[in-house]
Amino acid sequence: MSMPRKPSPFQWMKDLLVPSPENVPLSDRQRAIDLIAAIDAGGIPLNPARVNAIGRTLGLEVSIHARVEDTIARIRSVLNKLPPD
């Protein structure tokens, strides 16, 4: 059985500086699309603050007292108005 090779210092540095695709944060639009897809698949948003934060990143003014259902409806309308990627 052979031991795994240790990466070279240059490869280690490259791995540190260049993010891999799975480590790249999602765009605001993609987070909203994922939220709506999860809800449409039968999921229930458990964190209203997260839903409100997604709405705010899309440019919505969301009150801390806003109902989650209302915010989701507003996010849907924003996504329908955005041009596809």
Order of alpha helices (4+ residues) and beta strands (2+ residues): alpha-alpha-alpha-alpha
